[in-house]
Amino acid sequence: MPSKPPRRKSAQDIDELLEQLGARIARYRKERGLSQAELAERMGVSQNLISAYEVGKVRIGADTIVALARTFKVSADELLGLKPPTHDDAIPSRRLLRRLARFDSLPRRRQDALLQTIDAVLQASA
């Protein structure tokens, strides 16, 4: 008995898939501490196009999927939502990295005092 051909996706299905992909792009971008403008610069496109990707307004070509996956250091399958993320390594935000750079310039006594405060807050929230 012949199998049925796969059902064609409706416009609504495609719109939903594009929105989900856009949400993943925005999440990966934010996790890596990038602005839309910074991601656009890395990709060689406009910030408006990145925004359109993130809200699901435009279809994204395969070459762009590959470039985004490489930029985010994830697989294309992860970016497309076909596989769950394989690593949950938190990538520090640029905001945190800027603060850490300033921390390194503090005198040793101030660093120790700040670390004690951080440890106390973390222990209290555990």
SULSUL-V605967 format. One line per field, one symbol per residue. ss: DSSP state (H for helix, E for strand, C for the rest). psi: psi as a letter, one per 30 degrees, with the letter a starting at -180 (. if undefined). burial: I if it has 24 or more other ideal C-beta (glycine too) atoms within 12 Angstrom, else O. A space follows every 10 residues. Layout:
ss: ???
psi: ???
burial: ???
This chain:
ss: CCCCCCCCCC HHHHHHHHHH HHHHHHHHHH HCCCCHHHHH HHHCCCHHHH HHHHCCCCCC CHHHHHHHHH HHCCCHHHHH CCCCCCCCCC CCCHHHHHHH HHHHCCCHHH HHHHHHHHHH HHHHHC
psi: kklklkkkkl eeeeeeeeee eeeeeeeeee fggkleeeee eefhlleeee eeefggfkkk leeeeeeeee efhlleeeef gfklkfkhkk kkleeeeeee eeefflleee eeeeeeeeee eeeff.
burial: OOOOOOOOOO OOOOOOOIOO IIOIIIOIIO IIOIOIOOII OOIOIOOOII OIIIOOOOOI OOOIIOOIIO IIOIOIOIII IOOOOOOOOO OOOOOOOOOO OOOOOOOOOO OOOOOOOOOO OOOOOO
